[in-house]
Amino acid sequence: MTDAYVRLVPLPVKVEGVTLPNEDGSFDVYINSRLSPARQQETLEHELRHIRQEHFYLDLPIERMERQADGEALNVVLHPPEGTVPCFCSETALARWLDVLCTQLGLDLTSL
């Protein structure tokens, strides 16, 4: 799994957690310190599902990604079986995915 740096910070009451991608492919995960320890753990798991499901490289409505992070099945394949092609909702989503993939592999996208 990609590196994720978790921080407990006081956030507005209605914000339980926020995850931000970094240029190096890692993520900063901010969890509301005002939540109970049990709710902090649930929120962390929710935010990590966003990372595992690669929501930061999809061009989908936020509502759909939130539902998927809460456990709802979403028909999006980013790592299909060999010999098949992944589908992206837009060229922007594909470009973001390629950029992160190249960063993770230490490749320069412009040289490909």
SULLIN-V183724 format. One record per pair of residues at least 12 apart in sequence whose C-alpha atoms are under 10 Angstrom apart, sorted by the first residue. I is the first residue (numbers start at 0). J is the second residue. D is the distance in whole Angstrom. If there is no record, write none. Layout:
i=I j=J d=D
i=I j=J d=D
//
This chain:
i=0 j=25 d=10
i=0 j=47 d=10
i=0 j=50 d=9
i=0 j=51 d=7
i=1 j=23 d=10
i=1 j=24 d=7
i=1 j=25 d=6
i=1 j=26 d=8
i=1 j=47 d=10
i=1 j=50 d=8
i=1 j=51 d=8
i=1 j=103 d=9
i=2 j=23 d=10
i=2 j=24 d=8
i=2 j=25 d=5
i=2 j=26 d=6
i=2 j=27 d=9
i=2 j=50 d=10
i=3 j=18 d=9
i=3 j=19 d=10
i=3 j=20 d=9
i=3 j=21 d=10
i=3 j=24 d=9
i=3 j=25 d=6
i=3 j=26 d=5
i=3 j=27 d=6
i=3 j=28 d=7
i=3 j=46 d=10
i=3 j=47 d=8
i=3 j=50 d=9
i=4 j=18 d=9
i=4 j=19 d=10
i=4 j=25 d=8
i=4 j=26 d=6
i=4 j=27 d=5
i=4 j=28 d=6
i=4 j=29 d=8
i=5 j=18 d=9
i=5 j=26 d=8
i=5 j=27 d=6
i=5 j=28 d=5
i=5 j=29 d=6
i=5 j=30 d=7
i=5 j=43 d=8
i=6 j=27 d=8
i=6 j=28 d=6
i=6 j=29 d=5
i=6 j=30 d=6
i=6 j=31 d=9
i=6 j=32 d=9
i=6 j=43 d=10
i=7 j=28 d=9
i=7 j=29 d=6
i=7 j=30 d=5
i=7 j=31 d=6
i=7 j=32 d=5
i=7 j=33 d=9
i=7 j=34 d=10
i=7 j=39 d=9
i=8 j=28 d=10
i=8 j=29 d=6
i=8 j=30 d=6
i=8 j=31 d=5
i=8 j=32 d=5
i=8 j=33 d=8
i=9 j=29 d=9
i=9 j=30 d=8
i=9 j=31 d=5
i=9 j=32 d=5
i=9 j=33 d=6
i=9 j=34 d=9
i=10 j=29 d=9
i=10 j=30 d=8
i=10 j=31 d=5
i=10 j=32 d=7
i=10 j=33 d=7
i=10 j=34 d=10
i=11 j=31 d=8
i=11 j=33 d=9
i=12 j=31 d=8
i=12 j=32 d=10
i=12 j=33 d=8
i=12 j=34 d=9
i=13 j=31 d=9
i=14 j=29 d=10
i=14 j=30 d=9
i=14 j=31 d=7
i=14 j=33 d=10
i=14 j=34 d=10
i=15 j=29 d=9
i=15 j=30 d=6
i=15 j=31 d=5
i=15 j=32 d=9
i=15 j=33 d=9
i=15 j=34 d=7
i=15 j=38 d=8
i=15 j=39 d=8
i=15 j=41 d=10
i=15 j=42 d=6
i=15 j=43 d=9
i=15 j=45 d=10
i=15 j=46 d=10
i=16 j=28 d=7
i=16 j=29 d=5
i=16 j=30 d=4
i=16 j=31 d=6
i=16 j=32 d=9
i=16 j=34 d=10
i=16 j=39 d=8
i=16 j=41 d=10
i=16 j=42 d=6
i=16 j=43 d=7
i=16 j=45 d=9
i=16 j=46 d=7
i=17 j=29 d=5
i=17 j=30 d=7
i=17 j=31 d=9
i=17 j=42 d=9
i=17 j=43 d=9
i=17 j=45 d=10
i=17 j=46 d=7
i=18 j=30 d=9
i=18 j=43 d=10
i=18 j=46 d=6
i=18 j=47 d=9
i=18 j=49 d=8
i=18 j=50 d=8
i=18 j=55 d=9
i=19 j=46 d=10
i=19 j=50 d=10
i=19 j=55 d=8
i=20 j=50 d=9
i=20 j=55 d=7
i=20 j=56 d=10
i=20 j=99 d=10
i=21 j=99 d=10
i=22 j=98 d=9
i=22 j=99 d=8
i=22 j=102 d=8
i=22 j=103 d=10
i=23 j=99 d=8
i=23 j=102 d=6
i=23 j=103 d=7
i=23 j=105 d=10
i=24 j=98 d=9
i=24 j=99 d=6
i=24 j=100 d=8
i=24 j=101 d=10
i=24 j=102 d=7
i=24 j=103 d=6
i=25 j=50 d=9
i=25 j=99 d=10
i=25 j=103 d=9
i=26 j=47 d=10
i=26 j=50 d=8
i=28 j=42 d=10
i=28 j=43 d=8
i=28 j=46 d=7
i=28 j=47 d=8
i=28 j=50 d=10
i=29 j=42 d=10
i=29 j=43 d=8
i=29 j=46 d=9
i=30 j=42 d=7
i=30 j=43 d=7
i=30 j=46 d=9
i=31 j=43 d=10
i=42 j=69 d=10
i=44 j=68 d=9
i=44 j=69 d=9
i=45 j=65 d=9
i=45 j=67 d=9
i=45 j=68 d=6
i=45 j=69 d=7
i=45 j=70 d=9
i=46 j=65 d=9
i=46 j=68 d=7
i=46 j=69 d=10
i=47 j=68 d=8
i=48 j=64 d=10
i=48 j=65 d=10
i=48 j=67 d=8
i=48 j=68 d=5
i=48 j=69 d=8
i=48 j=70 d=9
i=49 j=64 d=8
i=49 j=65 d=8
i=49 j=67 d=8
i=49 j=68 d=6
i=49 j=69 d=9
i=50 j=68 d=9
i=51 j=68 d=9
i=52 j=64 d=9
i=52 j=67 d=8
i=52 j=68 d=8
i=52 j=73 d=10
i=52 j=75 d=9
i=52 j=76 d=9
i=52 j=77 d=9
i=53 j=76 d=10
i=53 j=77 d=8
i=53 j=96 d=9
i=54 j=67 d=9
i=54 j=68 d=9
i=54 j=92 d=10
i=55 j=92 d=9
i=55 j=95 d=8
i=55 j=96 d=8
i=55 j=99 d=10
i=56 j=77 d=9
i=56 j=87 d=9
i=56 j=91 d=9
i=56 j=92 d=5
i=56 j=93 d=7
i=56 j=94 d=8
i=56 j=95 d=5
i=56 j=96 d=5
i=56 j=97 d=9
i=56 j=98 d=9
i=56 j=99 d=8
i=57 j=75 d=9
i=57 j=77 d=9
i=57 j=87 d=7
i=57 j=88 d=7
i=57 j=89 d=8
i=57 j=90 d=10
i=57 j=91 d=8
i=57 j=92 d=5
i=57 j=93 d=8
i=57 j=94 d=10
i=57 j=95 d=8
i=57 j=96 d=8
i=58 j=87 d=8
i=58 j=88 d=6
i=58 j=89 d=6
i=58 j=90 d=9
i=58 j=91 d=7
i=58 j=92 d=5
i=58 j=93 d=9
i=58 j=95 d=9
i=59 j=75 d=10
i=59 j=87 d=9
i=59 j=88 d=7
i=59 j=89 d=9
i=59 j=92 d=9
i=75 j=87 d=8
i=75 j=88 d=9
i=77 j=93 d=10
i=77 j=96 d=9
i=94 j=108 d=10
//
